Amino acid sequence: MVVSHPPKESPLKLLFQFPLKISAKLKMVMTELPNQSTEILTVDHDSGLILIPPGGAVLYITAPDMGTSKKATQIESRIEEFFLHHIWGVVILEGFHRWGEEKRKTIQKIMLSIFLSQTESACPIMMPSRNAKDSAEILTRIAKREQIEDLPPTLSRSRAKTVLLAKAQEYLIEGLLNCGRKKAKKLLTEFDSPIAIIRALLENPEKFDDIKGFGKKFVENNRQLLGQCLLSSSKPTN
């Protein structure tokens, strides 16, 4: 079977599956997409997804979606279902730096729980954006990768996956307590993967003894955090 890509002059195609009443924030994202080179299709559907043929999928989340405890629980279910059906999909978290500590921690716990429960050889990818322009840029880059670049037409191709996976791994480890980007990179260099870091924290904390910058307080605080996440994810649902 021969797989062909659209010629470079063809418009990028994005399918927005949202109810007829689209939020003001999402309308701003659609406005920021390049008019001359983007074809936007809309479907009245409550999935709330942005599909980017042939294999891309995006879940778009803003602060109001996390407004209450009930909404946060609904978002957790939506994210879990999203990655169940789109293991190489991307979740955009618009304005994440302005969400407030509690909402950011909730998202980090959701991501960690999903990461630990993944059975497929994939990594959940969540990308914070500053504003509608940033979100539109992410959508455009995914669409270009899917529809224009001379590469296999899936998000799981080797070259693109390597870049996305490295960034996703750094972002995941930055979610640990008292762990910035430099520390995250150092841990990934020492342990090779996020799951190896998590397992070492939970099962072999002594492995951190000889790593400069990671003392007993770091280990103990994060063991407690991970333990709470695992306990929460193991609770039976009604």
C-alpha positions in Angstrom: 0.0 0.0 0.0 1.3 3.4 -1.0 0.7 6.2 1.5 0.6 9.7 0.0 0.7 13.0 1.7 -1.1 16.2 0.6 1.0 18.5 -1.5 2.6 21.4 0.4 0.2 23.9 -1.1 -2.8 22.0 0.3 -4.4 23.6 3.4 -3.9 22.0 6.7 -7.1 20.3 7.9 -8.4 20.4 11.5 -11.7 18.9 12.6 -13.2 20.5 15.7 -15.7 18.2 17.4 -17.5 20.5 19.9 -21.1 21.4 20.7 -22.5 24.2 18.7 -21.8 26.7 21.5 -18.0 27.0 21.3 -16.3 28.7 24.2 -14.8 32.2 23.7 -11.3 30.8 24.4 -11.6 28.1 21.7 -12.9 30.7 19.2 -9.7 32.8 19.9 -7.6 29.7 19.1 -9.5 29.2 15.9 -9.0 32.9 15.0 -5.2 32.5 15.6 -4.8 29.7 13.1 -3.3 30.8 9.8 -6.3 31.7 7.6 -4.6 31.2 4.2 -3.2 27.7 4.9 -5.7 26.1 7.3 -9.1 24.5 6.6 -11.2 24.4 9.8 -14.1 21.9 9.9 -16.6 21.9 12.8 -18.9 19.1 13.9 -21.6 19.3 16.5 -20.3 16.7 18.9 -19.8 16.6 22.6 -16.4 14.8 22.5 -14.6 18.1 22.8 -11.7 16.9 20.6 -9.6 18.4 17.8 -8.8 15.7 15.2 -5.9 16.3 12.8 -6.0 13.7 10.0 -4.7 11.2 9.4 -3.6 10.3 13.0 -3.4 13.3 15.3 -5.8 14.1 18.1 -5.8 17.0 20.7 -7.7 17.5 23.9 -8.0 21.2 24.7 -8.3 22.2 28.4 -8.5 25.7 30.1 -8.7 26.8 33.7 -12.6 27.1 33.7 -12.7 23.3 32.8 -11.1 22.7 36.3 -13.3 25.2 38.1 -14.8 22.9 40.7 -14.0 19.5 42.3 -16.8 18.0 40.2 -15.3 19.5 37.0 -11.8 18.3 37.9 -13.1 14.8 38.4 -14.8 15.0 35.0 -11.6 16.3 33.4 -9.7 13.4 34.9 -12.1 10.9 33.3 -11.9 12.7 29.9 -8.1 12.7 29.9 -8.1 9.0 30.8 -10.6 8.2 28.0 -8.7 10.4 25.6 -5.4 8.5 26.1 -7.2 5.2 26.0 -8.3 5.9 22.4 -5.4 8.2 21.3 -2.2 6.9 22.9 -0.1 9.4 21.0 -2.5 12.2 21.4 -1.7 15.6 22.9 -3.4 17.5 25.7 -3.1 21.3 25.5 -3.3 23.1 28.9 -3.9 26.7 28.0 -2.7 29.3 30.5 -1.4 26.5 32.7 1.1 28.9 34.5 -1.9 31.0 35.6 -4.1 28.2 36.9 -3.0 28.3 40.5 -1.0 25.8 42.5 -3.9 23.6 43.4 -5.1 23.1 39.8 -1.6 22.5 38.5 -1.0 19.9 41.2 -4.3 18.2 40.3 -3.2 18.0 36.6 0.3 16.7 37.6 -1.3 13.9 39.7 -3.7 13.0 36.9 -0.7 12.8 34.5 1.3 10.7 36.9 -1.6 8.3 37.5 -2.2 7.9 33.8 1.5 7.4 33.1 1.8 4.6 35.7 -1.3 2.9 34.4 -0.3 2.9 30.7 0.0 -0.6 29.2 0.7 0.5 25.7 4.3 1.6 24.7 3.3 5.2 24.8 3.8 8.3 27.0 0.9 10.7 27.8 1.8 14.1 26.4 0.5 17.3 28.0 1.7 20.6 26.6 1.2 23.9 28.6 0.5 26.9 26.4 0.5 30.6 27.5 -2.4 31.8 25.4 -4.6 31.2 22.3 -1.7 32.0 20.0 0.5 29.4 21.6 -2.3 26.8 21.4 -2.8 27.6 17.7 0.9 27.2 17.1 0.9 23.7 18.7 -2.1 22.7 16.6 -0.4 24.0 13.4 2.8 22.1 14.2 1.0 18.9 14.7 -1.0 19.4 11.5 2.2 20.1 9.5 3.8 17.0 10.9 0.7 14.9 10.1 -0.1 16.3 6.7 2.9 17.8 5.1 6.3 16.6 6.3 7.7 13.7 4.3 7.4 11.3 7.2 5.1 8.4 8.0 1.7 9.9 8.8 1.4 9.1 12.5 2.4 10.8 15.7 4.4 7.7 16.6 7.0 8.0 13.9 10.5 7.6 15.2 12.0 11.1 14.7 9.1 13.1 15.9 8.4 10.7 18.8 11.9 11.1 20.2 11.6 14.8 20.5 8.1 14.8 22.0 8.9 11.9 24.3 12.0 13.6 25.7 10.0 16.8 26.4 7.2 14.9 27.9 9.5 12.9 30.2 11.2 16.2 31.4 7.8 17.7 32.1 6.6 14.7 34.0 9.7 14.6 36.3 9.4 18.4 36.8 6.1 17.5 38.5 8.0 16.0 41.5 8.4 18.2 44.5 11.4 20.6 44.5 12.4 19.5 41.0 13.0 22.0 38.2 14.1 21.4 34.6 17.8 21.0 35.5 17.1 18.5 38.2 14.7 16.6 35.9 17.4 16.3 33.2 19.9 15.1 35.7 17.6 12.4 37.0 16.8 11.3 33.5 20.5 11.1 32.8 21.0 8.9 35.9 18.0 6.7 35.5 17.2 6.8 31.8 13.4 6.9 32.1 10.7 8.4 34.3 9.4 5.0 35.4 12.9 4.1 36.6 13.0 7.3 38.7 9.6 6.6 40.2 10.5 3.0 41.0 13.8 4.1 42.6 12.0 6.6 44.8 9.4 4.0 45.9 11.5 0.9 46.1 15.2 1.8 46.2 15.6 5.3 47.7 19.2 4.6 48.6 20.1 5.0 44.9 19.8 8.8 45.4 22.4 8.9 48.2 25.3 9.5 45.7 23.5 11.9 43.4 24.4 15.5 44.3 21.5 17.8 44.9 19.0 15.1 45.9 19.0 14.7 49.7 16.9 12.8 52.1 14.2 15.5 52.2 13.7 15.3 48.4 13.4 11.6 48.5 11.1 11.4 51.5 8.8 14.2 50.2 8.4 12.6 46.8 8.0 9.1 48.2 5.0 10.5 50.2 3.6 12.3 47.0 3.9 9.2 44.9 2.4 7.1 47.6 -0.6 9.4 47.8 -1.0 9.3 44.0 -0.9 5.5 43.9 -3.3 5.2 46.7 -5.7 7.6 45.0 -5.5 5.7 41.6 -6.1 2.4 43.3 -9.4 3.4 44.9 -12.4 1.5 43.4 -14.8 3.6 41.4 -18.5 3.3 41.8 
